[in-house]
Amino acid sequence: MQRFLKEPVYILGPCSAESREQVLLTARLLREACGELPFIFRAGVWKARTRPSTFQGAGEEALDWLQEVQRTYGLPVATEVATPEHIEAACRAHIDYLWIGARTSANPIAVQELADALSQQSFRPKGVLIKNPVHDDPKLWLGNIERLEKTGIPVMAIHRGCNHQPCWSMAHMVRLSRPDIPMLLDPSHMSGDASKVPALMGKIGELGLDGAMIEVHCNPKGALSDNAQQITPTCLRDSLDSILSRLCLVSLICPSKDQEELHWLRAEIDELDDLLWETIAKRMDVSRRIGEWKKANLIRPLQPQRYQQILSQRQKWAEENNIDADFVTQLFDIIHQQSLKQQL
């Protein structure tokens, strides 16, 4: 199946629409920074925040600011929706694209309610985008795509990872299941760190993705939400010029399907390796704390009975998972020796 996009899609703008001045300034600076590069201007109007004391978004008033961006700069605009009331208001304002965030995507009932509300609108957005759920659940993400497809509005997927980490295995499964659905990268939420955005952007060409959604703010340090992960239009143009080159050239990069598949599998391996080393680092930290406790209680670092108990469990696990028991034993011995060193 072929995807319906003829060229990459890039959705750029601040996490939140904080004021009319901030929205229009960011749009102008982005227009200047991007030159001829076509993009959709994004800004969150209603913000799902963890704590009620934080900025919750400017609300429906901010839709007027997005309309002004449409009129002034000729840019299509996008905003996040989380309730049927949001959809009604956004459609009244003729917002071009709507996206559903990761927290809403975790609730299939909520997504179905949004799909039903979309089907009832006389105004038809140009597209609706669905982010992956906050947890690793490819079947739920696929189910949400199917719910939204029934509206008849073109659907795109946004891979934003989980807990500021990529989740390539989930995205890979969705890509293999629905190669006809465009998938965009969200490096801002995937990293939670503006300095990591450029490297993640390199995945667009490698994995044959269809564009990106990037948080760009005229003054990230003063942003009322997600200030650590937003970049400036100037950074996009100057400091992050490598991103712009990829944005312009990605449509010319056509790796074979075999190469794409290899890149996806390598991305999964890299992700697993990161988790493996992070787990080892955490294990060493716990070992240090165990060592402190043992010293305080005059207990020797090496406890042979405990060692044999864990080793037997690992060997049984190796047998159950069809993994060479000698390999597991050697690996456990290396980890155990390093853990003992942390206790001395």
Number of C-alpha atoms within 10 A of each C-alpha: 7 9 13 12 13 8 12 20 20 19 23 24 28 28 27 28 31 22 14 17 11 18 24 19 16 23 28 16 17 23 19 14 19 18 9 9 12 17 21 19 30 30 26 24 26 21 20 19 13 8 8 8 7 12 16 19 22 17 15 14 13 21 25 13 21 29 18 17 22 19 11 12 13 12 20 21 24 29 26 25 24 21 16 18 12 20 22 19 15 23 19 13 15 20 23 23 23 25 21 23 22 21 16 21 24 20 13 16 12 17 24 18 16 24 23 16 17 24 16 12 13 10 16 18 18 15 15 26 24 26 26 31 24 17 16 17 16 19 13 18 24 18 15 26 24 14 18 24 15 14 18 12 17 18 23 25 25 24 28 28 26 19 13 15 16 21 22 23 18 20 25 20 16 23 20 10 13 16 14 14 20 23 28 25 26 23 28 29 24 21 21 18 17 22 15 14 23 19 12 17 22 15 17 21 21 19 21 23 20 24 25 24 23 26 28 31 31 23 16 20 15 11 19 15 22 20 20 16 24 27 26 24 26 18 14 19 19 13 13 18 15 15 20 18 11 19 23 14 12 20 17 11 12 13 14 10 11 9 14 17 17 14 18 22 16 13 20 19 14 13 16 15 12 13 13 12 11 12 12 14 12 12 16 20 15 15 21 18 14 17 22 17 14 15 14 9 9 9 12 11 19 15 9 8 9 9 13 11 10 12 17 12 10 16 19 14 14 17 12 9 10 9 13 11 16 11 12 16 16 11 11 17 14 10 14 18 11 14 22 16 13 18 21 14
